[in-house]
Each structure stands twice: as C-alpha cells, then as structure tokens.
Amino acid sequence: MLIIDEQVLGYFVAIHTLDSADLLNICIHPNYQQQGLGAQLFDYLIQQLQTLSVDTVFIEVRTSNKSAHFFYQKLGFKVIDSRKKYYSNGEDAKILRLQIM
C-alpha cells in the first residue's frame, strides 16, 4: 500500500507460486496518476518478489485499456497471449509477462 500523509494513494494485489506471480490489481488514486507513483509501487512489488525468488510476473489487461498497456510496456512487460471473452462484458484480455531475474 502507498500511503502519504495518512492518505492511501495506491495499492497492489498479487499472488505468487514457487517461481512466478500474478499481479491481480495495481491502483493509484485518480488525482495522483501520471506522477510516477505506479512505477514506484511496482518497483516495491518487484523487490518483494525477488526476495521470494520469483522470476516471472503475469498480468491480464483489457484489450481496450491503452493506458495500462503503455504503463506495463514501459515496465518491460511483453504480450505473450490473449484470452477471448475473458471479462464479463465479453471483452478480450491480453496476457503480459515480465521476467525479473
């Protein structure tokens, strides 16, 4: 969780297995987006995962979520596959992977 001046500005939810992790959600308060806080929060996640010997991170992203795709691309994620009609509205998801070790 990212807390500044006693206000929650962001958080992530991730689960890990032996050597990989799934990033389920990463959020930054709308008033604080585009300020690098998401990257800082993600860097913290990577540090934590490295201590657990996790070497790969996966995430699913809505095909239409261009800002998320740009964000993850800047972090080094690569699109590896897609899931057809993954979301409840029938939208596809792109599966992204990042090798961290």
KEBAVO-651890 format. One line per field, with one value per atom (N, C-alpha, C): x, y, z; residue in three letters; atom name. Coordinates in steps of 0.1 Angstrom, whole numbers, plus 2048, in hexadecimal, padded with zeros to 3 digits. Last residue first. Layout:
px <- [X|...]
py <- [Y|...]
pz <- [Z|...]
residu <- [Ala|...]
atome <- [CA|...]
% end
This chain:
px <- [88E|89B|8A3|877|87E|88B|863|86E|876|841|84E|857|825|82F|83B|802|80F|818|7E6|7EF|7FD|7CA|7D7|7DF|7A8|7B3|7C0|789|795|79F|767|774|780|750|755|761|74B|744|748|75B|74D|745|779|772|763|781|786|77D|77F|773|776|79E|792|786|7BC|7B1|7A4|7DD|7D1|7C6|801|7F5|7E9|816|819|80D|824|817|81B|83B|838|82B|846|83D|83C|855|85C|853|849|84F|857|83E|849|850|829|834|840|819|820|82B|810|817|81F|804|80F|817|7EE|7F8|805|7E1|7E8|7F2|7D8|7E2|7E8|7C7|7D3|7DD|7B2|7B9|7C7|7A7|7A4|7AC|7AF|7B4|7B2|7B7|7AD|7B3|7D1|7CC|7C2|7E0|7D7|7D1|802|7F6|7ED|81E|814|809|841|834|82B|85C|852|846|86B|872|869|86E|865|86C|87C|881|877|874|86D|872|881|885|87F|873|880|885|85B|85B|869|864|85F|85F|86C|876|871|853|85E|869|846|841|84C|855|854|850|84F|85D|85D|834|838|846|836|82F|833|843|849|843|830|83D|844|81C|819|826|828|825|822|82B|836|833|816|820|82B|7FE|808|813|7E8|7ED|7F6|7DB|7E9|7F0|7C0|7C6|7D5|7BA|7BA|7C1|7D1|7C6|7C6|7DB|7DF|7D3|7DE|7D6|7DD|7DF|7E8|7E0|7D8|7D3|7DE|7E5|7D6|7D1|800|7FC|7ED|80C|802|7FE|82D|823|819|843|83C|832|84E|857|850|838|847|850|821|824|833|810|81C|81B|7FC|7FD|809|7F3|7FB|7FB|7E8|7E4|7EB|7F1|7F2|7ED|7E9|7EB|7ED|7E8|7E9|7EB|7E3|7E4|7E5|7D5|7D9|7D8|7E3|7D9|7DE|7F7|7EC|7E0|80A|802|7F5|807|80E|804|80A|804|80C|805|80C|805|808|800|809]
py <- [789|784|77F|791|79B|796|793|78B|795|797|79E|795|795|78F|798|797|79D|796|790|78B|790|7A3|7A0|79B|79A|79E|79B|7A5|79C|7A2|7A9|7AE|7A5|7A0|79A|79F|7AA|7B1|7AB|79B|799|7A0|792|79A|798|780|77E|786|77C|77E|77B|76B|770|771|775|76D|773|773|77A|770|778|770|779|788|77B|773|7A8|7A1|793|7B1|7AD|7A6|7CB|7C0|7BD|7E2|7D6|7CA|7F9|7F1|7E5|801|809|801|7EE|7EE|7F5|7F7|7EB|7E9|810|810|803|808|810|810|7F9|7F2|7FA|80D|802|7FB|81C|822|818|80B|80F|815|7F4|7FD|801|7E2|7F0|7FA|7C9|7CE|7DD|7C8|7CA|7CF|7B2|7C0|7C0|79D|79E|7AC|795|79D|79D|786|786|790|784|78B|78A|770|774|77A|768|76E|772|768|769|76F|768|761|75F|779|76C|764|790|78A|77C|797|792|78B|7A1|794|78E|7B9|7AF|7A1|7C6|7C4|7B9|7C8|7C0|7BD|7DA|7CC|7C3|7F1|7EA|7DC|7F6|7F3|7EC|7FC|7F0|7EC|814|809|7FC|823|821|815|822|81C|819|831|823|81B|84A|842|833|85A|851|848|86A|870|866|860|867|86E|865|85D|866|872|870|868|871|87E|87D|855|85C|86A|840|849|852|823|82F|839|7FF|80B|817|7E0|7EA|7F7|7BD|7CB|7D4|7A5|7A6|7B4|797|7A4|7A6|779|77F|78C|76B|772|778|74E|759|75F|73A|742|74D|730|72E|738|74B|73C|73B|767|761|752|784|777|770|7A6|79C|78F|7C6|7B8|7AE|7E6|7DC|7CF|80A|7FC|7F2|82D|821|814|83F|844|839|845|83A|83F|85D|85A|84F|865|85D|85B|86F|878|871|853|860|869|832|83B|848|816|823|82D|7F4|800|80C]
pz <- [77D|782|777|771|77A|780|755|75B|764|751|754|75B|73B|744|745|735|735|73F|722|72D|72B|71C|718|724|719|722|71B|70A|70B|714|716|711|713|722|716|710|73A|72F|722|74B|74B|740|739|742|741|725|732|73D|709|711|720|706|700|70A|710|715|70F|702|705|709|706|702|704|70C|709|704|70D|70A|706|726|718|717|73C|739|72A|742|73C|73A|74A|754|74F|732|738|742|732|727|72C|746|748|73D|73B|748|749|723|722|72F|72F|725|724|73C|744|73B|727|731|739|719|713|71D|71D|727|722|70C|70A|713|716|709|707|738|72E|721|742|740|735|75A|74F|74E|762|764|758|772|768|76C|777|77C|770|782|778|77E|798|78D|781|7BB|7B0|7A4|7D3|7C7|7BC|7E6|7E6|7DA|7DF|7EC|7ED|7C8|7C7|7D4|7D3|7CC|7CA|7DE|7E6|7E0|7C6|7D1|7DA|7B9|7B3|7BE|7CA|7C8|7C3|7C7|7D4|7D3|7AC|7B0|7BD|7AE|7A7|7AB|7BC|7C2|7BC|7A8|7B5|7BC|793|791|79E|7A0|79C|79A|7A2|7AE|7AB|78D|790|79C|787|78F|793|77C|773|77B|798|78D|784|7AC|7AE|7A2|7AA|7AB|7AB|7AA|79D|79E|7BB|7BC|7B0|7AB|7B1|7B0|7AC|7AB|7B2|7A0|7A5|7A2|7A2|7A1|7A6|79F|79D|79B|793|797|794|79B|794|79A|79A|7A1|797|79E|796|79F|7AD|7A5|79D|7BE|7C1|7BA|7BD|7BF|7C1|7CA|7C4|7C7|7C3|7C9|7C2|7CA|7C2|7CA|7C9|7CD|7C4|7D3|7CA|7D1|7D6|7DB|7D0|7E0|7D6|7DE|7F3|7E5|7DB|811|808|7F9|827|81C|813|838|83D|833|827|82F|834|812|814|81C|80B|814|815|7F9|7F8|800|800|800|800]
residu <- [Met|Met|Met|Ile|Ile|Ile|Gln|Gln|Gln|Leu|Leu|Leu|Arg|Arg|Arg|Leu|Leu|Leu|Ile|Ile|Ile|Lys|Lys|Lys|Ala|Ala|Ala|Asp|Asp|Asp|Glu|Glu|Glu|Gly|Gly|Gly|Asn|Asn|Asn|Ser|Ser|Ser|Tyr|Tyr|Tyr|Tyr|Tyr|Tyr|Lys|Lys|Lys|Lys|Lys|Lys|Arg|Arg|Arg|Ser|Ser|Ser|Asp|Asp|Asp|Ile|Ile|Ile|Val|Val|Val|Lys|Lys|Lys|Phe|Phe|Phe|Gly|Gly|Gly|Leu|Leu|Leu|Lys|Lys|Lys|Gln|Gln|Gln|Tyr|Tyr|Tyr|Phe|Phe|Phe|Phe|Phe|Phe|His|His|His|Ala|Ala|Ala|Ser|Ser|Ser|Lys|Lys|Lys|Asn|Asn|Asn|Ser|Ser|Ser|Thr|Thr|Thr|Arg|Arg|Arg|Val|Val|Val|Glu|Glu|Glu|Ile|Ile|Ile|Phe|Phe|Phe|Val|Val|Val|Thr|Thr|Thr|Asp|Asp|Asp|Val|Val|Val|Ser|Ser|Ser|Leu|Leu|Leu|Thr|Thr|Thr|Gln|Gln|Gln|Leu|Leu|Leu|Gln|Gln|Gln|Gln|Gln|Gln|Ile|Ile|Ile|Leu|Leu|Leu|Tyr|Tyr|Tyr|Asp|Asp|Asp|Phe|Phe|Phe|Leu|Leu|Leu|Gln|Gln|Gln|Ala|Ala|Ala|Gly|Gly|Gly|Leu|Leu|Leu|Gly|Gly|Gly|Gln|Gln|Gln|Gln|Gln|Gln|Gln|Gln|Gln|Tyr|Tyr|Tyr|Asn|Asn|Asn|Pro|Pro|Pro|His|His|His|Ile|Ile|Ile|Cys|Cys|Cys|Ile|Ile|Ile|Asn|Asn|Asn|Leu|Leu|Leu|Leu|Leu|Leu|Asp|Asp|Asp|Ala|Ala|Ala|Ser|Ser|Ser|Asp|Asp|Asp|Leu|Leu|Leu|Thr|Thr|Thr|His|His|His|Ile|Ile|Ile|Ala|Ala|Ala|Val|Val|Val|Phe|Phe|Phe|Tyr|Tyr|Tyr|Gly|Gly|Gly|Leu|Leu|Leu|Val|Val|Val|Gln|Gln|Gln|Glu|Glu|Glu|Asp|Asp|Asp|Ile|Ile|Ile|Ile|Ile|Ile|Leu|Leu|Leu|Met|Met|Met]
atome <- [N|CA|C|N|CA|C|N|CA|C|N|CA|C|N|CA|C|N|CA|C|N|CA|C|N|CA|C|N|CA|C|N|CA|C|N|CA|C|N|CA|C|N|CA|C|N|CA|C|N|CA|C|N|CA|C|N|CA|C|N|CA|C|N|CA|C|N|CA|C|N|CA|C|N|CA|C|N|CA|C|N|CA|C|N|CA|C|N|CA|C|N|CA|C|N|CA|C|N|CA|C|N|CA|C|N|CA|C|N|CA|C|N|CA|C|N|CA|C|N|CA|C|N|CA|C|N|CA|C|N|CA|C|N|CA|C|N|CA|C|N|CA|C|N|CA|C|N|CA|C|N|CA|C|N|CA|C|N|CA|C|N|CA|C|N|CA|C|N|CA|C|N|CA|C|N|CA|C|N|CA|C|N|CA|C|N|CA|C|N|CA|C|N|CA|C|N|CA|C|N|CA|C|N|CA|C|N|CA|C|N|CA|C|N|CA|C|N|CA|C|N|CA|C|N|CA|C|N|CA|C|N|CA|C|N|CA|C|N|CA|C|N|CA|C|N|CA|C|N|CA|C|N|CA|C|N|CA|C|N|CA|C|N|CA|C|N|CA|C|N|CA|C|N|CA|C|N|CA|C|N|CA|C|N|CA|C|N|CA|C|N|CA|C|N|CA|C|N|CA|C|N|CA|C|N|CA|C|N|CA|C|N|CA|C|N|CA|C|N|CA|C|N|CA|C|N|CA|C|N|CA|C|N|CA|C|N|CA|C|N|CA|C|N|CA|C|N|CA|C|N|CA|C]
% end
